Amino acid sequence: METLSKQSYPAATLYVVATPIGNVCDISLRALHLLALADAIACEDTRNTAQLLSRYGINKPLIAAHQHNEREAADKLVARLQAGERIALVSDAGTPGVSDPGAKIVDAVRAAGLNVMPLPGASAAITALSGSGLINDQFYFVGFLPAKAGQRETALRALEQIPATLIFYEAPHRIIESVQALASVFGSQRQIVFARELTKLFEQIHRCPLGEAADWLKNNAHSEKGEYVLLVEGAPSNADDDLQEARRILGILLEECSLKQAASLAAQITGQKKNALYQLALEMKEGQEEE
């Protein structure tokens, strides 16, 4: 496409390229253009990437860059970038550096003073979140939980009071014990969303209370097949406590600041909506004037 050819793809740049998480059609035109333009492609598994590229008639030198050699691969990539090459960085599926190798390479490239350009695309976490129906302005990406039960419980206890939607990745052979641990720590009432085999033929998205989750898995013949994204409803907030804290903070700020400044600062401190805090500050101000 003419639009693609007019975009700038500078040399001596590492391009972080998102690839499909399942459905091979979920790759952007820009990603394909860049992969065809790159001098080489750093990838998690050369076999998987070669298979993906072959579907689009792209044949490029591949450089192994996985979790066991990421630091060493970073040194080689920095040297090639310093020589003026364009290098694409991909993982087996999704966005590099998000529970996949890539972050150490990007860090090394930036530390060397070289350019990094990310090309957005597929992400299992965001795909699952968009289809979850969990209403929350915030989410907290956790990734994979520890495999050992004690370490897993410690990790979950640290997340117990977070109000944001929690996003986990989990392997099928650990899914039941992980869900049981979630229910034990977070209680039976919070909602959980299972997103399995996203964008693939047997995609499944199921939502239920945590108290019903383990039984649903045990009654699902396909529960131990395919990778999972788990989304867990955030900790319920205590509206009365939040309101009292907001009033306390606004009361202090209003002695020194304008309404607008007080609301803005209170929003930064409490994480609550600025417009709602402005309205509350206005009511407090009006109440003081009537006294």
Backbone bond lengths (Angstrom), bond angles and torsions (degrees), N, CA, C in turn:
res aa  C-N    CA-C-N  psi(-1)  N-CA   C-N-CA  omega(-1)  CA-C   N-CA-C  phi
1 M - - - 1.460 - - 1.525 110.36 -
2 E 1.330 115.37 145.47 1.460 120.74 -177.21 1.528 111.17 -60.64
3 T 1.327 116.88 -38.51 1.466 120.39 -178.45 1.519 111.33 -60.83
4 L 1.342 117.80 -39.19 1.449 121.80 -179.61 1.525 111.18 -65.03
5 S 1.307 116.85 -42.62 1.457 120.50 -176.87 1.524 112.31 -67.40
6 K 1.325 117.13 -22.83 1.460 120.75 -178.96 1.522 113.28 -85.59
7 Q 1.347 117.53 -9.73 1.452 119.81 -179.78 1.527 110.18 -77.64
8 S 1.319 115.59 157.30 1.455 121.39 -176.68 1.523 110.47 -92.83
9 Y 1.326 115.96 128.99 1.463 122.46 176.27 1.525 107.71 -129.29
10 P 1.334 117.66 81.04 1.466 120.57 -173.42 1.527 113.12 -63.84
11 A 1.328 115.30 150.97 1.458 121.46 175.52 1.523 109.22 -72.14
12 A 1.336 115.83 173.25 1.470 122.12 179.68 1.526 111.34 54.23
13 T 1.340 115.76 41.19 1.464 121.70 -176.55 1.524 110.16 -132.09
14 L 1.337 115.24 138.64 1.462 121.14 171.60 1.520 107.67 -92.69
15 Y 1.325 116.65 123.69 1.462 122.05 179.63 1.529 108.78 -104.49
16 V 1.312 116.52 116.56 1.465 122.01 179.16 1.523 107.30 -89.87
17 V 1.326 116.23 112.14 1.463 121.31 -168.63 1.528 110.77 -115.39
18 A 1.321 116.54 121.08 1.465 121.24 174.66 1.523 109.80 -76.28
19 T 1.319 116.66 138.33 1.461 122.63 178.84 1.530 109.50 -120.89
20 P 1.335 118.45 164.43 1.467 120.56 -175.81 1.519 113.53 -57.98
21 I 1.340 115.43 147.15 1.463 120.85 176.02 1.523 111.62 -91.20
22 G 1.300 117.36 -2.11 1.462 121.63 179.38 1.511 110.83 -176.68
23 N 1.314 115.36 -67.27 1.460 120.98 -178.96 1.524 109.49 -74.95
24 V 1.354 116.63 117.89 1.467 120.28 -174.30 1.523 112.69 -67.11
25 C 1.326 117.54 -13.23 1.467 120.01 178.21 1.535 111.82 -76.96
26 D 1.321 116.92 -11.84 1.463 120.54 -178.02 1.525 112.45 -85.72
27 I 1.309 116.45 43.23 1.458 120.43 174.68 1.515 107.28 -116.39
28 S 1.318 117.12 139.70 1.463 119.06 -174.27 1.530 111.49 -79.78
29 L 1.314 115.29 156.78 1.465 120.67 175.82 1.523 110.32 -61.46
30 R 1.310 115.73 -37.19 1.468 120.34 179.76 1.527 110.66 -65.19
31 A 1.342 117.08 -40.50 1.459 120.42 178.17 1.517 111.00 -62.67
32 L 1.319 117.13 -44.25 1.468 120.85 179.00 1.524 111.01 -62.37
33 H 1.315 116.33 -42.39 1.469 120.69 179.59 1.528 110.16 -61.58
34 L 1.324 116.71 -43.99 1.463 120.50 -178.10 1.531 111.02 -68.70
35 L 1.334 117.40 -41.83 1.464 120.64 179.83 1.526 111.16 -61.26
36 A 1.328 116.02 -35.81 1.469 120.13 177.17 1.525 111.91 -72.96
37 L 1.317 116.69 -25.83 1.463 122.54 -177.62 1.527 112.79 -86.75
38 A 1.332 117.57 -26.86 1.469 122.20 -173.02 1.525 111.84 -62.74
39 D 1.325 114.90 150.75 1.469 120.31 175.15 1.525 111.28 -77.28
40 A 1.329 116.40 -29.82 1.457 121.52 177.65 1.520 108.47 -159.58
41 I 1.346 115.49 162.29 1.463 120.79 -178.60 1.524 108.70 -126.74
42 A 1.324 116.20 120.58 1.465 122.20 174.44 1.520 108.17 -87.23
43 C 1.328 116.83 129.52 1.468 118.71 -172.11 1.522 111.37 -144.48
44 E 1.328 114.17 156.74 1.457 121.93 -177.67 1.523 111.12 -67.33
45 D 1.325 116.87 -45.18 1.466 122.68 179.05 1.523 107.42 -136.47
46 T 1.316 117.11 114.60 1.467 120.72 -175.53 1.524 112.04 -61.60
47 R 1.331 117.19 -31.27 1.471 119.59 -179.51 1.528 110.91 -68.10
48 N 1.332 116.91 -45.57 1.460 120.07 179.75 1.524 111.65 -63.79
49 T 1.339 115.98 -43.45 1.460 119.38 -178.45 1.518 111.03 -68.18
50 A 1.336 117.65 -38.57 1.465 120.72 177.78 1.524 110.70 -60.72
51 Q 1.322 116.13 -38.83 1.462 120.45 179.16 1.527 111.12 -65.88
52 L 1.335 116.20 -42.40 1.465 119.99 178.53 1.527 110.69 -63.84
53 L 1.322 116.75 -46.52 1.465 120.40 -178.11 1.529 111.75 -63.44
54 S 1.328 115.95 -35.90 1.469 119.19 -177.89 1.520 112.19 -63.98
55 R 1.334 116.59 -27.78 1.467 120.00 178.50 1.524 111.49 -64.90
56 Y 1.324 115.75 -24.31 1.464 119.86 -177.31 1.526 112.19 -113.63
57 G 1.334 116.29 13.86 1.453 120.16 176.63 1.516 114.29 67.84
58 I 1.323 117.12 29.17 1.467 121.49 -179.88 1.525 109.23 -105.33
59 N 1.319 116.31 130.65 1.461 121.72 179.73 1.525 108.67 -130.82
60 K 1.317 116.13 108.79 1.461 121.73 -176.47 1.533 110.06 -134.62
61 P 1.341 117.22 154.52 1.478 119.25 173.00 1.528 109.93 -61.35
62 L 1.333 115.82 135.37 1.465 121.08 -178.49 1.528 110.11 -111.42
63 I 1.328 115.83 138.96 1.458 122.89 -179.99 1.521 108.14 -119.19
64 A 1.320 118.03 121.97 1.465 121.15 179.69 1.530 109.84 -68.56
65 A 1.315 116.39 126.56 1.472 121.89 179.41 1.523 107.42 -143.55
66 H 1.333 116.02 84.75 1.465 121.71 -176.44 1.522 110.47 -118.02
67 Q 1.324 116.77 -177.20 1.467 120.39 -172.21 1.527 113.21 -64.46
68 H 1.339 117.89 -21.89 1.455 120.69 -177.08 1.528 113.29 -89.42
69 N 1.330 117.78 -14.61 1.468 119.09 -178.52 1.527 112.40 -133.21
70 E 1.351 116.21 19.64 1.460 119.55 -170.06 1.527 112.75 -61.45
71 R 1.322 117.85 -40.66 1.465 120.40 -179.72 1.530 111.09 -66.05
72 E 1.331 116.35 -43.39 1.456 119.83 179.28 1.527 110.84 -65.99
73 A 1.338 115.87 -41.61 1.466 119.94 178.78 1.526 110.53 -62.96
74 A 1.337 116.27 -36.33 1.465 120.13 -179.84 1.522 111.10 -59.79
75 D 1.331 117.38 -42.13 1.471 120.71 179.77 1.524 110.91 -61.47
76 K 1.319 116.74 -42.92 1.466 120.74 179.78 1.531 110.99 -65.69
77 L 1.320 115.92 -40.78 1.464 119.68 -178.78 1.522 111.17 -67.72
78 V 1.332 116.58 -39.46 1.468 119.97 177.73 1.524 110.26 -59.78
79 A 1.332 116.88 -42.88 1.467 120.52 179.75 1.528 111.29 -62.63
80 R 1.312 116.76 -40.40 1.468 120.10 179.98 1.524 111.06 -70.28
81 L 1.314 116.23 -37.55 1.462 119.43 177.12 1.532 110.70 -66.02
82 Q 1.309 116.76 -39.55 1.459 120.39 178.33 1.529 111.57 -63.72
83 A 1.328 115.98 -23.99 1.461 120.75 176.83 1.531 111.81 -83.15
84 G 1.353 116.01 -0.60 1.453 119.88 174.32 1.513 116.16 99.77
85 E 1.332 118.00 10.02 1.461 120.34 -177.74 1.530 111.69 -80.76
86 R 1.322 114.25 157.98 1.464 121.81 167.77 1.523 106.74 -98.76
87 I 1.321 116.83 122.64 1.462 121.59 179.84 1.523 108.92 -118.58
88 A 1.327 116.11 129.76 1.467 121.14 173.76 1.527 108.92 -96.14
89 L 1.306 116.94 140.27 1.468 123.12 177.67 1.526 108.43 -117.38
90 V 1.330 116.76 122.45 1.471 121.25 178.74 1.529 108.93 -131.99
91 S 1.328 115.60 160.01 1.464 121.36 169.97 1.523 107.45 -111.83
92 D 1.318 116.74 -178.63 1.465 119.22 -179.18 1.520 111.92 -64.21
93 A 1.328 116.89 -33.09 1.464 120.57 -179.01 1.520 109.13 -161.86
94 G 1.325 115.73 134.60 1.453 119.66 176.64 1.517 112.64 88.74
95 T 1.320 115.81 -151.90 1.455 122.52 -173.34 1.523 111.02 -100.11
96 P 1.335 118.78 123.43 1.462 121.16 178.66 1.528 111.64 -56.38
97 G 1.331 115.05 143.33 1.457 119.81 177.97 1.509 114.78 87.77
98 V 1.330 117.86 -6.45 1.470 122.11 177.85 1.526 107.26 -109.25
99 S 1.350 116.55 91.74 1.468 123.21 -172.68 1.525 111.39 56.47
100 D 1.296 117.07 25.14 1.458 125.05 176.02 1.521 107.67 -141.17
101 P 1.339 117.92 158.64 1.467 118.75 175.30 1.523 111.71 -58.15
102 G 1.315 115.54 157.11 1.460 120.32 176.75 1.510 114.12 140.34
103 A 1.320 117.79 -35.59 1.466 120.68 -175.13 1.524 111.75 -62.87
104 K 1.339 117.64 -40.30 1.461 120.32 -179.81 1.526 111.14 -65.87
105 I 1.318 116.23 -36.27 1.464 120.48 178.72 1.521 110.41 -67.32
106 V 1.320 116.76 -46.54 1.468 120.58 178.46 1.519 110.29 -60.12
107 D 1.335 116.57 -41.82 1.463 121.03 179.13 1.530 111.00 -60.67
108 A 1.331 116.51 -44.60 1.463 120.69 -179.12 1.521 111.66 -65.91
109 V 1.319 116.31 -39.82 1.463 120.84 179.68 1.526 110.28 -65.05
110 R 1.316 116.96 -44.11 1.474 120.43 178.33 1.526 110.92 -65.50
111 A 1.337 116.47 -39.62 1.460 120.15 179.39 1.528 111.24 -62.74
112 A 1.319 116.59 -28.64 1.460 121.35 178.66 1.526 112.01 -82.34
113 G 1.328 116.83 0.57 1.459 120.92 177.81 1.510 113.82 79.24
114 L 1.334 116.91 19.76 1.462 121.56 -178.26 1.529 110.86 -98.91
115 N 1.302 115.21 163.34 1.463 121.37 -174.53 1.526 111.69 -84.17
116 V 1.328 116.09 140.50 1.468 122.81 174.21 1.525 107.90 -124.65
117 M 1.324 116.48 130.13 1.462 120.37 179.26 1.535 109.23 -126.92
118 P 1.346 118.39 112.24 1.463 120.44 178.42 1.526 112.08 -84.04
119 L 1.327 116.03 138.70 1.462 122.12 174.30 1.525 107.50 -110.04
120 P 1.332 119.36 110.97 1.464 121.15 -174.03 1.519 112.20 -68.57
121 G 1.328 113.83 156.60 1.463 119.42 178.74 1.508 111.09 -178.61
122 A 1.316 116.30 -145.68 1.460 122.26 -171.96 1.519 112.65 -63.12
123 S 1.336 115.03 140.85 1.461 123.27 173.98 1.520 107.12 -147.71
124 A 1.326 117.08 123.64 1.465 120.36 -178.45 1.519 111.51 -60.61
125 A 1.333 116.72 -39.78 1.468 120.42 -177.60 1.523 111.30 -62.59
126 I 1.324 117.13 -47.73 1.464 120.76 -177.76 1.518 111.08 -71.49
127 T 1.327 116.92 -36.17 1.469 120.33 177.18 1.525 110.32 -60.68
128 A 1.330 116.00 -46.27 1.470 120.21 179.31 1.517 111.24 -64.93
129 L 1.320 117.22 -43.04 1.462 121.02 -179.26 1.524 111.32 -60.26
130 S 1.328 116.74 -40.65 1.462 120.15 -177.30 1.521 112.35 -67.58
131 G 1.326 117.16 -23.74 1.461 120.62 179.75 1.509 114.39 -103.06
132 S 1.339 117.13 6.80 1.465 120.70 -173.31 1.523 113.76 -82.81
133 G 1.325 116.86 -33.71 1.456 120.32 -174.44 1.511 113.44 75.99
134 L 1.322 118.25 6.80 1.460 121.06 176.17 1.525 108.23 -77.89
135 I 1.320 116.14 119.93 1.463 120.85 -172.79 1.524 109.06 -92.14
136 N 1.324 115.08 108.69 1.454 120.91 -178.99 1.525 107.56 -163.57
137 D 1.310 117.15 136.65 1.461 120.39 179.48 1.526 112.24 -77.62
138 Q 1.325 117.30 -9.81 1.455 120.83 -175.95 1.524 110.64 -126.67
139 F 1.336 115.70 148.48 1.459 119.50 169.34 1.529 108.90 -138.35
140 Y 1.324 115.46 154.02 1.462 122.63 -176.73 1.520 107.09 -126.30
141 F 1.333 116.25 111.37 1.459 120.58 -178.40 1.514 109.68 -84.81
142 V 1.329 116.41 119.13 1.460 122.41 -178.66 1.522 110.92 -98.75
143 G 1.336 116.80 -40.67 1.461 120.59 -174.00 1.515 110.23 84.06
144 F 1.329 116.85 -146.31 1.461 121.25 -177.38 1.521 111.45 -80.36
145 L 1.318 116.06 136.02 1.466 122.01 174.00 1.526 109.87 -79.97
146 P 1.345 118.05 157.72 1.474 119.97 175.50 1.531 110.72 -58.98
147 A 1.319 115.76 147.78 1.468 120.28 -178.81 1.521 112.52 -75.22
148 K 1.345 117.54 -31.80 1.462 120.40 -178.16 1.526 110.75 -79.56
149 A 1.335 115.27 139.14 1.468 121.38 -171.85 1.527 112.50 -58.58
150 G 1.330 117.64 -45.78 1.458 120.37 -177.60 1.519 112.31 -64.64
151 Q 1.317 116.70 -44.00 1.461 121.15 178.94 1.529 110.78 -66.41
152 R 1.338 115.80 -36.62 1.459 120.18 178.71 1.525 110.77 -64.18
153 E 1.329 117.31 -44.38 1.462 120.11 179.52 1.527 111.09 -63.62
154 T 1.324 117.54 -41.12 1.468 120.90 177.77 1.517 110.80 -59.87
155 A 1.334 115.93 -43.06 1.468 120.36 179.45 1.528 110.95 -63.69
156 L 1.320 116.74 -40.79 1.464 120.51 -179.00 1.527 111.61 -70.41
157 R 1.318 117.53 -36.59 1.472 120.41 178.46 1.529 110.35 -61.25
158 A 1.323 115.98 -34.51 1.464 119.91 179.51 1.526 111.81 -69.76
159 L 1.329 116.89 -18.62 1.466 121.83 -178.28 1.529 112.87 -101.04
160 E 1.327 116.57 -3.96 1.466 122.08 -168.64 1.520 113.96 -57.62
161 Q 1.329 118.42 -37.13 1.459 121.25 -174.64 1.531 113.62 -100.36
162 I 1.312 118.14 6.94 1.462 120.62 -179.06 1.530 109.03 -74.71
163 P 1.338 118.72 125.35 1.469 120.55 -176.91 1.525 114.19 -78.93
164 A 1.327 117.81 -14.43 1.465 120.84 -178.32 1.526 110.85 -73.83
165 T 1.335 116.39 154.86 1.459 121.17 171.34 1.529 108.77 -61.16
166 L 1.318 116.68 130.12 1.465 122.16 -177.73 1.526 109.58 -96.11
167 I 1.324 116.39 133.01 1.468 121.03 -178.33 1.525 109.04 -118.78
168 F 1.332 115.40 123.30 1.459 122.29 179.66 1.522 109.86 -120.64
169 Y 1.327 116.09 153.32 1.456 122.44 164.98 1.524 106.94 -106.95
170 E 1.332 116.79 145.69 1.454 118.68 177.49 1.525 110.99 -150.07
171 A 1.332 114.83 144.69 1.456 121.70 177.30 1.523 109.51 -82.08
172 P 1.336 118.29 150.01 1.474 120.44 -175.15 1.526 113.94 -61.93
173 H 1.347 118.49 -33.19 1.467 118.71 -176.88 1.526 112.82 -74.22
174 R 1.358 117.46 -10.52 1.470 120.39 178.03 1.524 112.04 -113.34
175 I 1.314 117.96 4.32 1.459 120.24 -168.94 1.524 112.54 -63.67
176 I 1.329 118.62 -42.89 1.466 120.59 -176.01 1.529 110.82 -67.48
177 E 1.330 117.83 -46.60 1.469 119.15 -178.43 1.526 110.88 -67.47
178 S 1.330 117.52 -32.70 1.462 119.73 178.03 1.520 110.86 -67.96
179 V 1.327 117.28 -41.57 1.461 121.15 179.44 1.522 110.99 -66.87
180 Q 1.305 117.00 -37.78 1.471 120.15 175.86 1.530 110.53 -63.05
181 A 1.318 116.83 -38.35 1.464 120.76 177.54 1.525 110.77 -66.91
182 L 1.319 117.29 -39.67 1.465 121.15 177.54 1.525 111.02 -60.58
183 A 1.328 116.00 -45.07 1.464 120.32 -179.90 1.528 111.16 -65.81
184 S 1.313 116.75 -37.63 1.466 120.65 -179.34 1.525 111.71 -64.87
185 V 1.333 116.72 -39.21 1.467 120.71 -177.06 1.520 112.01 -85.27
186 F 1.322 117.23 -44.64 1.469 121.21 -172.78 1.526 113.67 -92.41
187 G 1.337 117.94 -11.27 1.460 120.38 -178.92 1.519 111.67 92.08
188 S 1.314 115.63 169.60 1.465 121.09 -171.95 1.523 114.43 -86.47
189 Q 1.346 117.85 -13.09 1.460 119.82 -171.41 1.524 114.68 -89.74
190 R 1.307 117.17 -25.01 1.464 118.51 -179.01 1.527 110.90 -63.45
191 Q 1.335 115.75 145.16 1.453 121.14 178.72 1.530 110.82 -79.60
192 I 1.336 115.10 142.40 1.459 121.20 172.57 1.522 108.30 -125.55
193 V 1.305 116.34 144.10 1.460 122.12 175.69 1.522 107.96 -118.96
194 F 1.328 115.39 125.21 1.463 121.63 173.24 1.525 108.04 -95.14
195 A 1.321 117.21 125.93 1.464 121.46 173.99 1.524 106.25 -122.36
196 R 1.331 115.58 107.88 1.466 121.28 -173.42 1.526 110.23 -118.50
197 E 1.328 115.70 138.22 1.472 121.23 176.33 1.528 111.64 55.89
198 L 1.313 117.10 44.54 1.463 121.30 -176.66 1.522 112.09 -57.50
199 T 1.299 116.07 135.20 1.479 128.24 179.23 1.526 113.32 69.61
200 K 1.333 117.02 1.00 1.463 120.04 -179.10 1.536 110.45 -98.26
201 L 1.321 115.30 177.62 1.469 120.92 -174.14 1.523 112.70 -58.92
202 F 1.331 117.47 -39.19 1.467 121.05 -176.65 1.527 111.88 -105.53
203 E 1.313 116.38 36.93 1.462 121.30 177.13 1.527 111.00 -55.17
204 Q 1.318 115.09 139.31 1.467 120.19 -179.32 1.520 109.00 -144.78
205 I 1.336 116.13 128.23 1.458 121.72 175.34 1.527 107.18 -126.07
206 H 1.321 116.03 120.51 1.465 121.07 -176.34 1.514 109.27 -133.09
207 R 1.333 116.15 137.79 1.458 121.92 -179.70 1.523 109.81 -124.12
208 C 1.323 116.27 137.17 1.465 120.77 179.62 1.524 108.55 -164.50
209 P 1.347 118.24 168.34 1.464 120.44 173.33 1.527 109.96 -66.78
210 L 1.315 116.90 151.10 1.461 120.42 179.61 1.526 112.09 -58.23
211 G 1.321 116.34 -31.22 1.458 120.28 -179.88 1.515 113.65 -64.65
212 E 1.325 117.71 -21.18 1.477 122.24 179.66 1.522 112.56 -102.37
213 A 1.333 116.94 -5.17 1.462 120.77 -168.92 1.531 113.29 -66.61
214 A 1.332 117.45 -46.19 1.467 120.27 -177.16 1.524 110.81 -62.75
215 D 1.341 117.66 -42.46 1.465 120.60 178.79 1.521 110.79 -64.15
216 W 1.335 117.13 -38.72 1.463 119.70 178.48 1.529 110.57 -61.37
217 L 1.318 115.92 -41.81 1.462 119.55 179.13 1.525 111.17 -65.19
218 K 1.333 116.40 -43.27 1.464 120.05 -177.91 1.525 112.01 -65.51
219 N 1.331 116.54 -27.40 1.465 120.62 179.91 1.522 113.04 -93.42
220 N 1.329 115.68 2.80 1.465 120.75 -179.40 1.527 108.19 -102.05
221 A 1.315 116.29 114.56 1.466 120.80 -175.88 1.519 112.94 -62.77
222 H 1.323 117.09 -21.26 1.471 120.31 -176.46 1.530 112.74 -105.43
223 S 1.335 117.27 12.78 1.466 119.62 -171.40 1.523 113.35 -64.49
224 E 1.320 118.02 -26.92 1.458 120.38 -178.45 1.519 112.28 -100.00
225 K 1.331 115.74 27.46 1.457 121.27 176.17 1.527 108.68 -126.90
226 G 1.301 116.68 132.85 1.463 120.42 175.11 1.514 113.28 89.27
227 E 1.323 115.29 151.56 1.460 121.28 179.61 1.529 110.77 -76.97
228 Y 1.329 116.18 150.68 1.464 122.31 -177.31 1.527 112.12 -115.63
229 V 1.320 114.52 144.49 1.454 121.90 158.68 1.523 105.67 -111.65
230 L 1.324 116.62 128.45 1.468 121.99 178.06 1.522 108.54 -112.14
231 L 1.320 115.93 130.91 1.461 120.58 175.75 1.517 108.18 -119.56
232 V 1.319 115.95 125.65 1.462 121.18 -177.24 1.519 109.48 -117.54
233 E 1.315 115.01 131.58 1.462 121.59 178.46 1.529 110.35 -54.41
234 G 1.323 115.96 138.44 1.459 120.92 -179.09 1.518 112.25 -67.96
235 A 1.324 115.37 166.38 1.463 120.78 179.61 1.520 110.16 -62.00
236 P 1.331 117.92 135.35 1.471 120.15 178.87 1.518 110.25 -65.29
237 S 1.312 115.34 138.01 1.467 118.98 179.33 1.524 109.51 -88.82
238 N 1.309 115.35 152.28 1.466 120.97 174.97 1.517 107.06 -92.56
239 A 1.329 115.93 100.55 1.460 120.99 -172.67 1.534 112.11 -59.64
240 D 1.328 117.21 -39.21 1.465 119.95 -179.08 1.522 111.19 -65.29
241 D 1.341 116.15 -43.95 1.465 120.03 178.68 1.525 110.70 -64.23
242 D 1.337 116.40 -40.38 1.464 120.33 179.49 1.524 110.94 -62.87
243 L 1.331 115.30 -41.47 1.465 119.66 -179.58 1.524 110.81 -65.32
244 Q 1.324 116.81 -44.01 1.461 120.31 -179.65 1.523 111.26 -63.88
245 E 1.324 116.77 -40.04 1.464 120.41 179.17 1.524 110.42 -66.17
246 A 1.342 116.21 -40.85 1.459 119.69 178.17 1.531 110.81 -62.74
247 R 1.323 116.86 -41.96 1.469 120.62 178.07 1.536 110.71 -62.09
248 R 1.323 115.91 -42.33 1.461 119.82 -178.75 1.526 110.86 -62.21
249 I 1.322 116.38 -46.47 1.467 121.13 -177.54 1.527 110.58 -67.76
250 L 1.330 116.11 -43.51 1.460 119.33 178.69 1.526 111.79 -62.71
251 G 1.333 115.67 -38.20 1.468 119.60 179.26 1.519 111.60 -59.14
252 I 1.316 116.86 -39.22 1.471 120.85 178.41 1.523 110.41 -70.30
253 L 1.337 116.28 -45.88 1.465 120.66 -175.22 1.525 112.69 -68.10
254 L 1.327 116.43 -35.20 1.468 119.89 -177.60 1.529 112.64 -66.86
255 E 1.321 116.85 -18.44 1.466 119.56 177.12 1.524 111.96 -71.71
256 E 1.359 116.07 -21.65 1.461 120.74 -175.75 1.529 113.95 -121.31
257 C 1.344 116.73 -18.66 1.470 120.01 -170.82 1.522 111.54 -122.92
258 S 1.315 114.66 165.15 1.462 120.51 171.93 1.527 109.05 -73.48
259 L 1.337 115.51 169.03 1.469 119.66 177.64 1.521 111.33 -56.04
260 K 1.319 115.99 -47.36 1.465 121.23 -176.62 1.519 111.23 -63.79
261 Q 1.336 116.33 -44.80 1.462 119.79 179.27 1.523 111.68 -65.54
262 A 1.336 116.45 -40.97 1.463 120.79 -179.67 1.521 110.73 -62.67
263 A 1.335 116.63 -44.15 1.468 120.76 179.90 1.524 110.93 -64.67
264 S 1.336 116.45 -41.06 1.461 120.55 -179.52 1.523 111.41 -64.87
265 L 1.318 116.41 -45.63 1.459 120.07 179.58 1.530 111.92 -66.78
266 A 1.329 116.24 -40.20 1.466 120.36 179.29 1.524 110.78 -64.09
267 A 1.328 116.97 -35.86 1.469 121.05 178.12 1.522 110.32 -64.00
268 Q 1.337 116.42 -40.34 1.459 120.26 178.40 1.520 111.72 -66.86
269 I 1.323 116.59 -35.56 1.463 120.80 -177.69 1.522 111.54 -75.50
270 T 1.337 116.47 -44.51 1.470 120.60 -172.07 1.517 114.13 -95.74
271 G 1.344 117.47 -21.36 1.457 120.02 -174.66 1.513 113.62 81.16
272 Q 1.345 117.19 3.92 1.458 121.02 178.64 1.530 110.83 -83.18
273 K 1.329 115.94 166.86 1.456 121.66 -177.19 1.525 111.48 -66.21
274 K 1.324 116.31 133.51 1.458 120.74 -177.76 1.528 111.75 -65.16
275 N 1.331 117.17 -39.86 1.469 119.52 -178.98 1.526 111.68 -63.62
276 A 1.345 115.13 -40.71 1.471 119.15 179.22 1.525 110.66 -66.82
277 L 1.321 116.26 -38.24 1.461 119.97 178.83 1.523 111.30 -69.32
278 Y 1.332 116.97 -34.40 1.470 120.23 176.77 1.526 109.70 -63.79
279 Q 1.337 117.23 -43.30 1.459 121.23 179.19 1.522 110.84 -63.56
280 L 1.352 116.10 -40.88 1.458 120.32 178.60 1.538 110.36 -65.28
281 A 1.332 116.53 -41.65 1.465 120.74 178.54 1.524 110.88 -63.32
282 L 1.330 115.90 -38.72 1.462 120.65 178.61 1.521 110.78 -62.97
283 E 1.333 116.18 -43.63 1.462 120.82 178.32 1.530 110.62 -63.70
284 M 1.328 116.31 -40.93 1.471 119.73 179.02 1.525 110.58 -64.63
285 K 1.320 117.13 -41.04 1.457 122.07 -179.55 1.513 110.55 -64.65
286 E 1.336 115.45 -44.99 1.463 119.90 179.44 1.522 111.71 -63.29
287 G 1.358 115.39 -37.31 1.465 120.45 178.77 1.512 111.66 -65.03
288 Q 1.353 116.66 -38.07 1.454 120.69 177.88 1.523 111.61 -66.26
289 E 1.343 116.86 -38.01 1.443 121.33 -178.43 1.525 112.70 -69.02
290 E 1.349 116.17 -29.73 1.468 120.81 -179.29 1.518 111.57 -77.33
291 E 1.329 117.48 -20.84 1.468 120.47 -176.71 1.533 111.66 -74.08
